[in-house]
């Protein structure tokens, strides 16, 4: 089995939780890659991160609990935080299906969260399923304008 096949193996499930009378959620390990301000804040550009669950939401909940400054940096509290006044207006009729994450699940104007190279908005938002070995990119580039 190649190393890429091993990385794609399913998450290892945790042992049953006797106190709760059932099983706990599976633990998933993903590779986190950071750019710009996120990389500066964390001091590293890539690391492995294990969390309970298998969705982007579960990943972000645990990551933000450990690094609360990232939530303020990446997640927009309001619609105004998620947009920038310099963006071109959207046409009246858009091709295909265009949806946005709900308020509170949108990134700030310049930040993005990607899963395996795809914007989470183009997948299932924060409900995007993560598997062991997936890549989650936290992107907040440095901006400079004259």
NORDA-V276586 format. One record per backbone hydrogen bond with DSSP energy under -0.5 kcal/mol. NH is the residue of the N-H (numbers start at 1). CO is the residue of the C=O. E is the energy in kcal/mol with one decimal. If there is no record, write none. Layout:
# NORDA-V276586
nh=NH co=CO e=E
nh=NH co=CO e=E
This chain:
# NORDA-V276586
nh=6 co=2 e=-2.3
nh=7 co=3 e=-2.1
nh=8 co=4 e=-1.0
nh=9 co=6 e=-1.4
nh=17 co=22 e=-2.6
nh=18 co=16 e=-0.9
nh=21 co=17 e=-1.1
nh=22 co=17 e=-1.4
nh=24 co=15 e=-0.6
nh=27 co=12 e=-1.6
nh=28 co=51 e=-2.8
nh=30 co=28 e=-0.5
nh=30 co=49 e=-2.5
nh=31 co=134 e=-2.8
nh=32 co=30 e=-0.5
nh=32 co=47 e=-3.4
nh=33 co=136 e=-2.5
nh=34 co=45 e=-2.7
nh=35 co=138 e=-1.9
nh=37 co=140 e=-2.6
nh=38 co=35 e=-1.4
nh=39 co=35 e=-0.9
nh=40 co=36 e=-2.1
nh=41 co=37 e=-2.5
nh=42 co=38 e=-2.5
nh=43 co=39 e=-2.3
nh=44 co=39 e=-0.5
nh=47 co=32 e=-2.0
nh=49 co=30 e=-2.8
nh=51 co=28 e=-2.3
nh=53 co=26 e=-3.7
nh=56 co=128 e=-2.2
nh=57 co=126 e=-2.5
nh=59 co=55 e=-2.2
nh=60 co=56 e=-3.0
nh=61 co=57 e=-2.7
nh=62 co=58 e=-2.0
nh=63 co=59 e=-2.8
nh=64 co=60 e=-3.1
nh=65 co=61 e=-1.4
nh=66 co=62 e=-1.7
nh=67 co=63 e=-2.9
nh=70 co=67 e=-1.7
nh=71 co=67 e=-0.6
nh=71 co=68 e=-0.5
nh=72 co=68 e=-1.2
nh=73 co=69 e=-1.4
nh=74 co=70 e=-2.6
nh=75 co=71 e=-2.4
nh=76 co=106 e=-3.0
nh=82 co=78 e=-0.9
nh=82 co=79 e=-0.6
nh=83 co=79 e=-0.6
nh=83 co=80 e=-0.8
nh=87 co=84 e=-1.6
nh=94 co=92 e=-0.6
nh=98 co=96 e=-0.6
nh=99 co=97 e=-0.5
nh=104 co=76 e=-0.6
nh=105 co=102 e=-2.5
nh=106 co=76 e=-0.5
nh=108 co=74 e=-2.2
nh=109 co=81 e=-1.7
nh=111 co=108 e=-0.7
nh=112 co=139 e=-2.6
nh=114 co=137 e=-2.3
nh=115 co=118 e=-2.8
nh=116 co=114 e=-0.5
nh=116 co=135 e=-3.3
nh=118 co=115 e=-1.6
nh=120 co=113 e=-2.4
nh=122 co=119 e=-1.5
nh=123 co=120 e=-1.2
nh=125 co=120 e=-2.3
nh=127 co=124 e=-2.0
nh=128 co=125 e=-1.4
nh=130 co=54 e=-3.1
nh=133 co=29 e=-2.6
nh=134 co=131 e=-2.3
nh=136 co=31 e=-2.9
nh=137 co=114 e=-2.4
nh=137 co=135 e=-0.5
nh=138 co=33 e=-2.8
nh=139 co=112 e=-2.9
nh=139 co=137 e=-0.7
nh=140 co=138 e=-0.6
nh=141 co=110 e=-0.6
